[in-house]
Amino acid sequence: MGFTHAQGLILVVAAASLFGASMANKDWGWGWGWGWGSNNHTLNQTEGPNNIIVGGSENWRFGFNYSEWAWQNAPFYFNNTLVFKYDPPSNTTFPHSVYLFPDLWSYLNCDIKRAKRIANETQGGGDGFKLVLNRWKPYYFACGERNGFHCKVGGMRFMVVPQFPWRN
């Protein structure tokens, strides 16, 4: 049994109503923590993109849970800049790097062989390594040192999906 024109019209009106309600209620969302529906913050009301230091005052280091940090600091917006700050290698610090995974499966398995290194061990010093979230896609980040050990055991991985900022 197929749709009649009246049923199709009702479906279109219902979808349009839901879309209109979601646009009017900007805090409404799906609640998966990737920036949709996480209401522990105010909406981005700035006039331009932000520089966001990955890990905040903890910077990019072994033993910090970056997935939790990303969850608590979501949403991330289109054209925000993530800044990865870490100490250059020395006798007292472990080296770190930044890798970008191509997909969720590689990210979940910390498959460094499939990832692309976007910052080496020395690029996190000073002002840090900066990456602009300039595409609407999931970004999967990790430290690739020790063949993925920092990713698997050290908590040095997270993902973000940038959103377009709401404007009034």
C-alpha positions as CSV (number, residue, x, y, z in Angstrom):
1,M,0.0,0.0,0.0
2,G,1.6,3.3,-1.1
3,F,1.4,6.9,0.1
4,T,-1.5,9.0,-1.0
5,H,-0.9,12.6,-1.8
6,A,-2.5,13.7,1.4
7,Q,-0.2,11.4,3.5
8,G,2.8,12.7,1.6
9,L,1.8,16.3,2.3
10,I,1.3,15.5,6.0
11,L,4.8,14.0,6.1
12,V,6.3,17.0,4.5
13,V,4.5,19.4,6.8
14,A,5.6,17.4,9.9
15,A,9.2,17.3,8.7
16,A,9.1,21.1,8.1
17,S,7.6,21.7,11.5
18,L,10.4,19.6,13.2
19,F,13.0,21.5,11.3
20,G,11.5,24.8,12.2
21,A,11.3,23.9,15.9
22,S,14.9,22.7,15.9
23,M,16.1,25.9,14.3
24,A,14.1,28.0,16.8
25,N,15.4,25.9,19.7
26,K,19.1,26.0,19.1
27,D,19.9,24.0,22.2
28,W,17.9,21.1,20.9
29,G,19.9,18.2,19.6
30,W,20.6,14.5,19.4
31,G,22.7,14.3,22.5
32,W,25.6,12.2,21.2
33,G,28.2,14.6,22.7
34,W,29.8,15.5,19.4
35,G,28.5,19.0,19.7
36,W,24.8,18.2,19.3
37,G,22.8,18.7,22.4
38,S,25.6,19.0,24.9
39,N,24.2,21.8,27.0
40,N,26.9,22.3,29.6
41,H,28.1,25.5,27.9
42,T,26.8,28.6,26.1
43,L,26.5,28.8,22.4
44,N,29.3,30.3,20.4
45,Q,28.3,33.9,20.1
46,T,31.7,35.2,19.0
47,E,32.2,37.0,15.7
48,G,34.9,34.8,14.4
49,P,36.7,31.5,14.9
50,N,38.3,30.6,18.1
51,N,41.8,29.2,18.9
52,I,41.2,26.2,21.2
53,I,44.1,24.7,23.1
54,V,43.7,20.9,23.0
55,G,43.5,19.7,26.6
56,G,43.2,23.3,28.0
57,S,45.9,23.9,30.6
58,E,46.9,20.2,30.4
59,N,48.1,20.7,26.8
60,W,48.8,17.5,24.7
61,R,50.3,14.9,27.1
62,F,50.3,11.3,28.0
63,G,47.7,10.2,30.6
64,F,45.1,12.8,30.0
65,N,41.6,11.7,28.7
66,Y,41.2,13.8,25.5
67,S,37.9,12.1,24.5
68,E,36.4,13.3,27.8
69,W,37.9,16.7,27.2
70,A,36.4,16.9,23.7
71,W,33.0,15.8,25.1
72,Q,33.1,18.5,27.8
73,N,34.2,21.2,25.5
74,A,31.9,20.5,22.6
75,P,30.6,21.9,20.3
76,F,33.5,22.8,18.1
77,Y,32.7,25.1,15.2
78,F,33.7,25.3,11.6
79,N,36.9,27.4,11.2
80,N,37.9,27.0,14.8
81,T,41.6,26.4,15.2
82,L,42.8,23.5,17.4
83,V,46.2,24.2,18.9
84,F,48.2,21.2,20.0
85,K,50.9,22.3,22.5
86,Y,53.5,19.9,23.8
87,D,57.1,19.9,24.9
88,P,59.8,19.0,22.3
89,P,61.6,15.7,23.0
90,S,64.2,15.8,25.8
91,N,65.7,13.6,28.4
92,T,62.8,14.4,30.8
93,T,59.8,14.3,28.4
94,F,58.2,11.8,26.1
95,P,58.0,12.9,22.5
96,H,54.5,13.5,21.1
97,S,53.0,14.0,17.6
98,V,49.6,14.5,16.1
99,Y,48.0,12.0,13.7
100,L,44.8,12.3,11.7
101,F,42.9,9.0,11.2
102,P,41.0,8.5,7.9
103,D,37.9,6.8,9.5
104,L,36.2,5.8,12.7
105,W,37.5,2.2,12.5
106,S,41.1,3.2,12.4
107,Y,40.5,5.7,15.2
108,L,38.8,3.1,17.5
109,N,41.7,0.6,16.9
110,C,44.4,3.3,17.1
111,D,45.7,2.0,13.7
112,I,48.6,4.4,13.3
113,K,49.6,2.7,10.1
114,R,46.5,4.0,8.4
115,A,46.8,7.5,9.9
116,K,48.6,10.6,8.5
117,R,51.1,12.4,10.7
118,I,50.2,16.1,10.6
119,A,52.6,17.3,13.3
120,N,55.9,15.9,14.2
121,E,57.6,15.7,17.7
122,T,59.0,19.3,17.5
123,Q,56.0,21.2,16.1
124,G,54.1,21.4,19.4
125,G,56.6,23.7,21.0
126,G,56.2,27.5,21.3
127,D,52.8,28.6,20.0
128,G,52.0,24.9,19.2
129,F,50.8,23.2,16.1
130,K,47.6,24.7,14.7
131,L,44.9,22.9,12.6
132,V,41.9,24.7,11.3
133,L,38.6,22.8,11.2
134,N,37.7,23.9,7.7
135,R,35.6,20.9,6.6
136,W,32.3,19.6,7.8
137,K,33.4,16.1,8.6
138,P,34.6,14.0,11.6
139,Y,38.2,14.6,12.6
140,Y,39.9,11.8,14.4
141,F,43.1,12.8,16.2
142,A,45.7,10.8,18.2
143,C,49.3,10.8,19.3
144,G,51.1,8.3,17.2
145,E,54.2,7.8,19.3
146,R,55.4,4.3,20.3
147,N,53.4,2.8,17.5
148,G,50.1,3.9,18.9
149,F,50.8,3.2,22.6
150,H,50.0,6.8,23.5
151,C,46.7,6.5,21.7
152,K,45.7,3.1,23.1
153,V,46.9,3.4,26.7
154,G,47.7,7.1,27.3
155,G,44.3,8.6,26.4
156,M,45.8,10.7,23.7
157,R,43.0,10.5,21.1
158,F,39.7,12.4,20.5
159,M,37.3,13.2,17.7
160,V,35.4,16.3,16.8
161,V,32.7,17.2,14.2
162,P,32.6,20.9,13.6
163,Q,29.3,22.7,13.4
164,F,28.3,25.9,11.7
165,P,27.9,28.5,14.4
166,W,24.4,29.9,15.1
167,R,23.9,33.5,14.2
168,N,21.1,35.7,15.5
